[in-house]
């Protein structure tokens, strides 16, 4: 069926077409917590060779090499905004390492001649390239949790798919999936059971790559799957130029039906929004990305990615020192991230802001922020059939189960032989303790709690009260302050006062309502804590029309005087991720 053209390295041809676009190359390993950025400095199509240059400061490159081979992803952006990036994944490429200087290496790679490879069981593996795609639906727990993603390659033995990092929280290596459903663009579907063989971070867009083995297949199912693999093979050959374009039309599997076209249009709109993010927001979202990658490795590997943790801490500390107010505004855009990630970053950042304002050179600040970022990671480790999701409205027993997250994380870190510093461990273990002993996990009282713990407990409770949790509507900042103030036996009043002095009655990132009927996000406040810069997004006289206008306080007469902050969901307002 496939016409192999002599003296043509098809893999090289595809890679060259991707390199002509704006692109990123990532060298990855299933055993390393993060990928190494690479740059293509030479490509020789006649010999099927590519040379990649990397800057690497780690002690050894060995985690990225297996039998003198490397694996890498190429992500190429589409020139038109909103069109999904093209991703090409290539594994076990023979590579020769040349050390140029202390941190610079050239990797001379021999590309495979064919785009097709064999999976671990010897079956033909078809890559989904040049715009090919199919959707996948994974039933994680029977009748409880379903995860959606996209197929990256397919064989009769299994497939590799990518899902969002958030959805990967519920997945683990060797887990059996009650149902795996492949859905092709024309609407045809294939159902089987599966087992997760491997997981890794995928590219730079908050995805996880999941290797799935198909199990418990009948002879009829295997025959059907052979058909889908064969059609996918033809489509890949057709798109890459290996198949004579006159022999037949493209596979009907990959001709989108009306439902698929509608889904693609929505994804294009979401992609357009993502491309408009500010550098500061991209920095905050990268920390969110790394925390979820850390979870993946903490849960599935025999190592704790300490280096990634401190990269996240240092990124937040840098942003606090460079643009504190800008960071406060960017943090308000974390609403689409998992709850445990949003809470960790917002609490960790506010802790850093207060500690740095007290003493910019305090030795324990870095470790305290590390503890704040780690503290909630035990929650996704608890996901199971009894607690299938952290998004659900929890029963009392499930909420009680969630209180085990501190001990669960502690046990997992111990199993990984990772020991936190005393200042970091103090936050991980005690952030949920209270002055009167009503906290958890140990019910400690004021005399047993450090200054950092007493401070973070105030930051945490205000964050909890001002965000929707388990179906409870968020309080406005002033109401949250009053609530905490009325609990002097649980939270230290002087620390509440210090918090209010830092973040004010109208915190940056809140939605403000003005007397002329306008709603606006607060972008900046003056020395008295009053809004002095806002992004006006809605005139309530025209509820179906959106606005996007930034005003300084000298122009506030257009929108009236400030009436207070309001809950965005009461007005069906959603913060768009591109401040």
Buried (B, 14 or more C-beta within 10 A) or exposed (E): EBEEEEEBBBBBBBBBBBBEBEBBBBBBBBBBBBBBBBEBEEBEBEEBBBBBBBEBEEEEBEBBBBEEBBBBBBBBBBEEBBBBBBBBBBBEBEBEBEEEEEEEBBBBBBBBBBBBBEBEEEBBBBBBBBEBBBBBBBBBBEEBBBBBBBBBBBBBBBBBBBBBBBBBBBBBBEBEBEBBBBBBBBEBEBEBBBBBBBBBBBBBBBBBBBBBBBBEBEEEBEEBBEEBBBBBBBBBBBBBBBBEEEEEEBBEBBEBEEEBEEEBEEBBEEBBEBEEBBEBBEBBBBBBBBBBBBBBBBBBBEBBBBEBBBBBBEBBBEBBEEEBBBBBBBBBBBEBBBBBBBBBBBBBBBBBBBBBEEEEEEEBBBBBBBBBBBBBBBBBBBBEEEBBBBEEEBEEEBEEBBBBBBBBBBEBBEEBEBEBEEBBBBBBBBBBBBBBBEBBBBEBBBEEBBEBBBBBBBBBBBBBBBBEBBEEEBBBBEEBBEBBEEBEEBBBEEBBEBBBEBBBBBBBBBBBBBEBBBBBBBBBBEEEBEBBBBBBBBBEEEEEEEEEEEBEBEEBEEBEEBEEBBBBEEBEBEBBBBB
